[in-house]
């Protein structure tokens, strides 16, 4: 958040004008060069990875969804049952499921979720039903929910500011097409940068059909 400091100046204008009138004209000083504006952040570069590849073949059916993965991320060997992690190879050397590289960011997907999709009522129980949304409000702010209930594989995308870290969090649940099962994707932007997080999440939203 930008903080604008207001400065109030009091000056004896009459005294200043008299002094200027009595003093010889001073040589004009060249104007200080304008400070260069900070360069705009480069847009995040991603590549499309088919979701079944992203999930290491854990999905029960082929799903026509490309995941926008930052170009410097690769599938890692970080181990956790039901999870597939993507991050920078250099970070994967020391990363664990309990100590992920937040500085450079990471993505992961999992079928290990208690969220279920009710096709009759078009609700993801555990994430976008009223009770779950109220629980989120107690743990986060700026909660944004996008629903894709008319897609071939219905989905719900959520972004928010975590009450624990104070940084943006991004995750998506999608119906697999098998009974009421779902899987989820999550993204942690480098250093929690919302410009990168929002850009990647917008690309993922555009890929849902």
DOSE-54670 format. One record per residue (C-alpha): chain; x, y, z. Coordinates in nm, 4 decimals. Example, Ala and Ser with C-alpha at 12.3 -4.5 7.8 and 13.67 -1.06 7.14 Angstrom:
REM residues 2
[atom "A",[1.2300,-0.4500,0.7800]]
[atom "A",[1.3670,-0.1060,0.7140]]
//
This chain:
REM residues 209
[atom "A",[0.0000,0.0000,0.0000]]
[atom "A",[0.1378,0.3397,-0.0996]]
[atom "A",[0.1517,0.5919,0.1833]]
[atom "A",[0.1234,0.9559,0.0680]]
[atom "A",[0.2981,1.1947,0.2985]]
[atom "A",[0.1493,1.5440,0.3034]]
[atom "A",[0.3997,1.8201,0.3768]]
[atom "A",[0.2802,2.1668,0.4880]]
[atom "A",[0.5178,2.4574,0.4463]]
[atom "A",[0.4856,2.8000,0.6211]]
[atom "A",[0.6956,3.0820,0.4824]]
[atom "A",[0.7133,3.4618,0.5349]]
[atom "A",[0.6276,3.5569,0.1788]]
[atom "A",[0.6709,3.9286,0.2283]]
[atom "A",[1.0227,3.8895,0.3688]]
[atom "A",[1.1204,3.6468,0.0928]]
[atom "A",[0.9954,3.8789,-0.1821]]
[atom "A",[1.1865,4.1749,-0.0362]]
[atom "A",[1.5052,3.9731,-0.0095]]
[atom "A",[1.4786,3.8519,-0.3662]]
[atom "A",[1.4200,4.2048,-0.4920]]
[atom "A",[1.7340,4.3337,-0.3158]]
[atom "A",[1.9599,4.0464,-0.4181]]
[atom "A",[2.1301,4.0365,-0.7558]]
[atom "A",[1.9820,3.7962,-1.0010]]
[atom "A",[2.1307,3.4529,-0.9501]]
[atom "A",[2.2552,3.2534,-1.2413]]
[atom "A",[1.9958,3.0121,-1.3568]]
[atom "A",[2.0707,2.6582,-1.2523]]
[atom "A",[2.0040,2.3789,-1.4938]]
[atom "A",[1.7040,2.1728,-1.3990]]
[atom "A",[1.7829,1.8442,-1.2322]]
[atom "A",[1.7292,1.5559,-1.4681]]
[atom "A",[1.4014,1.3767,-1.4125]]
[atom "A",[1.4399,1.0526,-1.2256]]
[atom "A",[1.3876,0.7579,-1.4536]]
[atom "A",[1.0657,0.5698,-1.3895]]
[atom "A",[1.1030,0.2175,-1.2617]]
[atom "A",[1.0716,-0.0294,-1.5480]]
[atom "A",[0.7455,-0.2185,-1.5629]]
[atom "A",[0.7640,-0.5771,-1.4442]]
[atom "A",[0.8029,-0.8194,-1.7322]]
[atom "A",[0.4968,-1.0341,-1.7925]]
[atom "A",[0.5299,-1.3865,-1.6609]]
[atom "A",[0.6328,-1.6383,-1.9240]]
[atom "A",[0.4487,-1.9708,-1.9148]]
[atom "A",[0.4190,-2.2847,-2.1232]]
[atom "A",[0.1119,-2.5048,-2.1586]]
[atom "A",[0.1321,-2.8444,-1.9883]]
[atom "A",[-0.1606,-3.0903,-2.0348]]
[atom "A",[-0.3226,-3.1407,-1.6973]]
[atom "A",[-0.2892,-3.5215,-1.7118]]
[atom "A",[0.0860,-3.4767,-1.7575]]
[atom "A",[0.0935,-3.2145,-1.4836]]
[atom "A",[-0.0795,-3.4604,-1.2503]]
[atom "A",[0.1538,-3.7483,-1.3457]]
[atom "A",[-0.1311,-3.9622,-1.4808]]
[atom "A",[-0.3304,-3.9624,-1.1562]]
[atom "A",[-0.6588,-3.8505,-1.3143]]
[atom "A",[-0.9139,-4.1189,-1.4093]]
[atom "A",[-0.9847,-3.9659,-1.7524]]
[atom "A",[-0.8141,-3.7418,-2.0056]]
[atom "A",[-0.9164,-3.3819,-1.9411]]
[atom "A",[-0.8741,-3.1134,-2.2066]]
[atom "A",[-0.7055,-2.8539,-1.9897]]
[atom "A",[-0.3644,-2.6946,-2.0320]]
[atom "A",[-0.1988,-2.5683,-1.7158]]
[atom "A",[0.0045,-2.2449,-1.7645]]
[atom "A",[0.3303,-2.3413,-1.5941]]
[atom "A",[0.6069,-2.0793,-1.5520]]
[atom "A",[0.8789,-2.1625,-1.8041]]
[atom "A",[1.1489,-2.2180,-1.5405]]
[atom "A",[0.9431,-2.4798,-1.3525]]
[atom "A",[0.9857,-2.8540,-1.4081]]
[atom "A",[0.8161,-3.1532,-1.2558]]
[atom "A",[1.0014,-3.2325,-0.9357]]
[atom "A",[1.0623,-3.5478,-0.7334]]
[atom "A",[0.9273,-3.3963,-0.4134]]
[atom "A",[0.7315,-3.6785,-0.2512]]
[atom "A",[0.3846,-3.6695,-0.0987]]
[atom "A",[0.1163,-3.9289,-0.1662]]
[atom "A",[-0.1346,-3.8033,-0.4233]]
[atom "A",[0.0611,-3.4843,-0.5033]]
[atom "A",[0.2562,-3.3618,-0.8061]]
[atom "A",[0.4949,-3.0669,-0.7552]]
[atom "A",[0.6428,-2.8277,-1.0136]]
[atom "A",[0.9210,-2.5804,-0.9345]]
[atom "A",[1.2663,-2.4642,-1.0420]]
[atom "A",[1.5044,-2.7634,-1.0681]]
[atom "A",[1.7572,-2.5844,-0.8471]]
[atom "A",[1.4931,-2.5486,-0.5750]]
[atom "A",[1.3786,-2.9090,-0.6080]]
[atom "A",[1.7192,-3.0310,-0.4910]]
[atom "A",[1.6475,-2.9293,-0.1317]]
[atom "A",[1.2681,-2.8850,-0.1302]]
[atom "A",[1.0363,-3.1150,0.0625]]
[atom "A",[0.6578,-3.1248,0.0914]]
[atom "A",[0.6958,-2.9524,0.4283]]
[atom "A",[0.9496,-2.6928,0.3053]]
[atom "A",[0.8551,-2.5648,-0.0386]]
[atom "A",[1.0481,-2.2821,-0.2126]]
[atom "A",[0.8271,-1.9797,-0.1483]]
[atom "A",[1.0938,-1.7352,-0.2700]]
[atom "A",[1.0863,-1.8643,-0.6286]]
[atom "A",[0.7339,-2.0054,-0.6126]]
[atom "A",[0.5903,-2.3429,-0.7065]]
[atom "A",[0.2785,-2.5158,-0.8398]]
[atom "A",[0.1241,-2.8431,-0.7391]]
[atom "A",[-0.1798,-3.0596,-0.7997]]
[atom "A",[-0.3434,-3.3361,-0.6022]]
[atom "A",[-0.6264,-3.5860,-0.6035]]
[atom "A",[-0.6010,-3.6056,-0.2231]]
[atom "A",[-0.8960,-3.3799,-0.1471]]
[atom "A",[-1.2144,-3.4005,0.0572]]
[atom "A",[-1.3956,-3.1600,-0.1764]]
[atom "A",[-1.6719,-3.3315,-0.3763]]
[atom "A",[-1.8762,-3.2111,-0.6733]]
[atom "A",[-2.2551,-3.2456,-0.6667]]
[atom "A",[-2.3573,-3.2456,-1.0337]]
[atom "A",[-2.7276,-3.2252,-0.9503]]
[atom "A",[-2.6924,-2.9055,-0.7501]]
[atom "A",[-2.3773,-2.7729,-0.9210]]
[atom "A",[-2.1924,-2.7289,-0.5929]]
[atom "A",[-1.8390,-2.8114,-0.4843]]
[atom "A",[-1.9009,-2.9165,-0.1265]]
[atom "A",[-1.6078,-2.8171,0.0891]]
[atom "A",[-1.5101,-2.5069,-0.1063]]
[atom "A",[-1.7923,-2.3027,-0.2668]]
[atom "A",[-2.0941,-2.3988,-0.0586]]
[atom "A",[-2.2060,-2.1208,0.1808]]
[atom "A",[-2.0666,-2.2894,0.4917]]
[atom "A",[-1.7211,-2.3345,0.3389]]
[atom "A",[-1.7130,-1.9785,0.2054]]
[atom "A",[-1.7933,-1.8490,0.5548]]
[atom "A",[-1.5038,-2.0515,0.6960]]
[atom "A",[-1.2725,-1.9003,0.4335]]
[atom "A",[-1.3814,-1.5528,0.5351]]
[atom "A",[-1.2570,-1.6272,0.8837]]
[atom "A",[-0.9107,-1.7188,0.7548]]
[atom "A",[-0.8581,-1.4851,0.4587]]
[atom "A",[-0.9499,-1.1535,0.2985]]
[atom "A",[-1.0152,-1.0357,-0.0557]]
[atom "A",[-1.1681,-1.3715,-0.1457]]
[atom "A",[-1.2467,-1.4012,-0.5163]]
[atom "A",[-1.4468,-1.7008,-0.6417]]
[atom "A",[-1.4934,-1.7848,-1.0107]]
[atom "A",[-1.7288,-2.0674,-1.0987]]
[atom "A",[-1.7220,-2.2649,-1.4211]]
[atom "A",[-2.0283,-2.4843,-1.3734]]
[atom "A",[-2.1150,-2.5075,-1.7453]]
[atom "A",[-1.7740,-2.6386,-1.8514]]
[atom "A",[-1.7325,-2.9998,-1.9630]]
[atom "A",[-1.5435,-3.0496,-1.6389]]
[atom "A",[-1.6987,-2.8030,-1.3923]]
[atom "A",[-1.4520,-2.6074,-1.1839]]
[atom "A",[-1.4250,-2.3395,-0.9198]]
[atom "A",[-1.1263,-2.1075,-0.8864]]
[atom "A",[-1.0426,-1.9197,-0.5686]]
[atom "A",[-0.7915,-1.6457,-0.4975]]
[atom "A",[-0.7499,-1.4732,-0.1641]]
[atom "A",[-0.5108,-1.3052,0.0746]]
[atom "A",[-0.4078,-1.5515,0.3416]]
[atom "A",[-0.4699,-1.4353,0.6959]]
[atom "A",[-0.1638,-1.6350,0.8040]]
[atom "A",[0.0984,-1.5151,0.5541]]
[atom "A",[-0.0625,-1.1929,0.4306]]
[atom "A",[0.0158,-1.3046,0.0741]]
[atom "A",[-0.2028,-1.4133,-0.2176]]
[atom "A",[-0.3088,-1.7772,-0.2417]]
[atom "A",[-0.4502,-1.9408,-0.5543]]
[atom "A",[-0.6239,-2.2756,-0.5933]]
[atom "A",[-0.8725,-2.4489,-0.8228]]
[atom "A",[-1.0959,-2.7534,-0.7858]]
[atom "A",[-1.2226,-2.9402,-1.0917]]
[atom "A",[-1.4558,-3.2377,-1.1288]]
[atom "A",[-1.2764,-3.5404,-1.2739]]
[atom "A",[-1.5912,-3.6854,-1.4330]]
[atom "A",[-1.5749,-3.9964,-1.2129]]
[atom "A",[-1.8611,-4.0018,-0.9613]]
[atom "A",[-1.8248,-3.6930,-0.7389]]
[atom "A",[-1.4447,-3.6906,-0.7353]]
[atom "A",[-1.2354,-3.3756,-0.7795]]
[atom "A",[-0.8717,-3.2757,-0.8027]]
[atom "A",[-0.7103,-2.9458,-0.7244]]
[atom "A",[-0.4317,-2.7212,-0.8475]]
[atom "A",[-0.2520,-2.4593,-0.6415]]
[atom "A",[-0.0021,-2.1859,-0.7247]]
[atom "A",[0.2368,-1.9930,-0.5050]]
[atom "A",[0.3779,-1.6932,-0.6922]]
[atom "A",[0.7446,-1.6000,-0.6355]]
[atom "A",[0.7683,-1.3904,-0.3184]]
[atom "A",[0.3885,-1.3852,-0.3148]]
[atom "A",[0.3811,-1.1339,-0.6024]]
[atom "A",[0.0170,-1.0682,-0.6987]]
[atom "A",[0.1066,-0.9475,-1.0493]]
[atom "A",[0.2516,-1.2890,-1.1341]]
[atom "A",[-0.0126,-1.4814,-0.9428]]
[atom "A",[-0.3019,-1.2958,-1.1044]]
[atom "A",[-0.1510,-1.3341,-1.4535]]
[atom "A",[-0.1035,-1.7104,-1.4226]]
[atom "A",[-0.4483,-1.7550,-1.2701]]
[atom "A",[-0.6096,-1.5546,-1.5506]]
[atom "A",[-0.4406,-1.7825,-1.8059]]
[atom "A",[-0.5712,-2.0898,-1.6273]]
[atom "A",[-0.9234,-1.9467,-1.6171]]
[atom "A",[-0.9093,-1.8791,-1.9925]]
[atom "A",[-0.8112,-2.2436,-2.0548]]
[atom "A",[-1.1186,-2.3923,-1.8858]]
[atom "A",[-1.3743,-2.4990,-2.1474]]
//
